[in-house]
Amino acid sequence: MVVIRLSRGGAKKRPFFNVIVTDSRNRRDGRFIERIGFYNPVASGGAESFRIAADRLAHWQGVGAQLSPTVERLVRAEKKVV
């Protein structure tokens, strides 16, 4: 199954996550199909904390990709803001 989830990057105590499309059998930080956004939980000031390509998200959901619970929460929160 294809899933849209977070892949961790960044330094120790400074997490940064890429929003990726991958096969559910792949490891969290392993091989992925496409990077469609990012999430920075420690963004400060005017820095952008979450961005996702809405057109690519709609495409992947249209072909059957499932959102992870965390990505679903972030997308819902982003839609409320906009």
Residue frames as qw, qx, qy, qz and C-alpha x, y, z in Angstrom:
[[0.000, 0.890, 0.456, 0.000, 0.00, 0.00, 0.00],
 [0.373, 0.436, -0.033, 0.818, 1.21, 3.51, -0.79],
 [0.414, -0.754, -0.434, 0.266, 1.27, 5.82, 2.22],
 [0.204, 0.749, -0.077, 0.626, 1.97, 9.53, 2.76],
 [0.720, -0.617, -0.243, 0.203, 3.98, 9.96, 5.95],
 [0.102, -0.954, 0.279, -0.036, 6.81, 11.85, 7.64],
 [0.875, 0.163, -0.210, 0.405, 10.51, 11.06, 7.24],
 [0.460, -0.860, -0.014, 0.221, 12.79, 12.48, 9.94],
 [0.639, 0.475, -0.119, 0.593, 15.84, 14.57, 9.21],
 [0.214, -0.892, 0.112, -0.382, 17.64, 17.37, 10.99],
 [0.306, 0.450, -0.688, 0.480, 20.08, 17.31, 13.85],
 [0.430, -0.300, -0.779, 0.344, 19.86, 15.94, 17.36],
 [0.105, -0.563, -0.526, 0.628, 17.19, 17.86, 19.32],
 [0.211, 0.488, -0.144, -0.835, 16.35, 19.84, 16.12],
 [0.516, 0.263, 0.809, 0.103, 13.90, 17.65, 14.17],
 [0.347, 0.444, -0.279, -0.777, 12.88, 18.37, 10.59],
 [0.586, 0.192, 0.784, -0.072, 10.46, 16.16, 8.71],
 [0.192, 0.192, -0.587, -0.763, 9.88, 15.66, 4.99],
 [0.717, 0.257, 0.414, -0.499, 6.39, 14.68, 3.89],
 [0.046, 0.364, -0.823, -0.433, 6.96, 11.76, 1.54],
 [0.871, 0.169, -0.033, -0.459, 5.03, 9.26, -0.55],
 [0.040, 0.464, -0.885, 0.001, 6.33, 5.73, -0.08],
 [0.702, -0.117, -0.666, -0.224, 5.43, 2.07, 0.02],
 [0.645, -0.649, 0.110, -0.389, 4.28, 1.16, 3.52],
 [0.969, -0.142, -0.080, 0.184, 6.86, -1.66, 3.69],
 [0.534, 0.529, -0.246, 0.612, 9.81, 0.75, 3.40],
 [0.510, -0.346, -0.464, 0.636, 11.59, 2.06, 6.48],
 [0.077, -0.883, -0.334, 0.322, 10.70, 5.48, 7.92],
 [0.052, -0.836, 0.277, 0.471, 13.80, 7.21, 6.53],
 [0.582, -0.065, 0.713, 0.385, 14.35, 4.79, 3.66],
 [0.162, 0.110, 0.644, 0.739, 13.43, 4.78, 0.00],
 [0.302, 0.575, 0.475, -0.594, 10.53, 6.96, -1.11],
 [0.494, 0.545, 0.589, 0.335, 8.65, 7.74, -4.32],
 [0.183, 0.670, 0.188, 0.694, 8.22, 11.50, -4.03],
 [0.274, -0.311, -0.453, 0.789, 8.78, 14.33, -1.55],
 [0.012, 0.679, 0.553, 0.483, 5.70, 16.54, -1.47],
 [0.244, -0.867, -0.047, -0.432, 6.36, 18.87, 1.47],
 [0.454, 0.195, -0.622, 0.608, 7.96, 19.45, 4.85],
 [0.549, -0.763, -0.271, -0.205, 7.15, 19.98, 8.53],
 [0.405, 0.351, -0.475, 0.698, 9.40, 21.90, 10.90],
 [0.529, -0.662, -0.530, -0.015, 8.05, 21.58, 14.47],
 [0.525, -0.538, -0.186, 0.633, 10.67, 23.95, 15.94],
 [0.313, 0.548, 0.277, 0.725, 10.15, 26.81, 13.45],
 [0.289, -0.608, -0.388, 0.629, 10.44, 30.15, 15.19],
 [0.011, -0.435, 0.116, 0.893, 9.54, 33.69, 14.30],
 [0.584, 0.505, -0.038, -0.634, 8.17, 34.11, 10.80],
 [0.014, 0.312, -0.904, -0.293, 9.60, 30.82, 9.55],
 [0.751, 0.036, -0.316, -0.579, 7.20, 28.50, 7.76],
 [0.456, -0.341, 0.773, -0.280, 6.52, 25.38, 9.78],
 [0.587, 0.207, 0.783, -0.014, 4.45, 23.29, 7.33],
 [0.402, 0.522, -0.317, -0.682, 4.15, 23.22, 3.55],
 [0.555, 0.105, 0.820, 0.094, 2.64, 20.62, 1.27],
 [0.143, 0.147, -0.567, -0.798, 2.01, 20.61, -2.48],
 [0.581, 0.213, 0.476, -0.625, -1.79, 20.42, -2.55],
 [0.698, 0.444, -0.310, -0.468, -1.92, 19.28, -6.17],
 [0.390, 0.342, -0.854, 0.038, 0.46, 16.37, -5.54],
 [0.266, -0.033, 0.791, -0.550, -1.42, 15.44, -2.34],
 [0.690, 0.319, 0.194, -0.620, -4.69, 15.33, -4.30],
 [0.602, 0.448, -0.594, -0.290, -3.04, 13.26, -7.04],
 [0.199, 0.249, -0.923, 0.214, -1.69, 10.63, -4.65],
 [0.417, 0.115, 0.665, -0.609, -4.95, 10.42, -2.71],
 [0.680, 0.396, -0.106, -0.608, -6.75, 10.03, -6.04],
 [0.633, 0.349, -0.676, -0.146, -4.70, 6.95, -6.88],
 [0.851, -0.317, -0.399, -0.123, -5.31, 5.39, -3.46],
 [0.430, 0.272, -0.566, 0.649, -2.52, 6.59, -1.16],
 [0.551, -0.701, -0.454, -0.005, -3.41, 6.67, 2.55],
 [0.025, 0.769, -0.295, 0.566, -2.37, 9.48, 4.92],
 [0.479, -0.080, -0.720, 0.495, -0.63, 8.63, 8.17],
 [0.319, -0.775, -0.533, 0.117, -2.49, 9.92, 11.25],
 [0.385, -0.557, -0.044, 0.734, 0.09, 12.66, 11.85],
 [0.156, 0.023, 0.476, 0.865, 0.06, 13.91, 8.25],
 [0.145, -0.611, -0.700, -0.341, -3.74, 13.84, 8.29],
 [0.355, -0.755, -0.385, 0.395, -3.75, 16.01, 11.44],
 [0.321, -0.391, 0.178, 0.844, -1.28, 18.49, 9.90],
 [0.065, 0.256, 0.627, 0.733, -3.25, 18.76, 6.63],
 [0.228, -0.724, -0.644, -0.097, -6.50, 19.33, 8.53],
 [0.367, -0.695, -0.201, 0.585, -4.87, 22.05, 10.64],
 [0.265, -0.161, 0.382, 0.871, -3.46, 23.71, 7.52],
 [0.027, -0.485, -0.685, -0.543, -6.89, 23.77, 5.85],
 [0.291, -0.784, -0.508, 0.207, -8.37, 25.49, 8.93],
 [0.352, -0.531, 0.038, 0.770, -5.74, 28.24, 8.77],
 [0.137, -0.026, 0.530, 0.836, -6.22, 28.95, 5.06]]
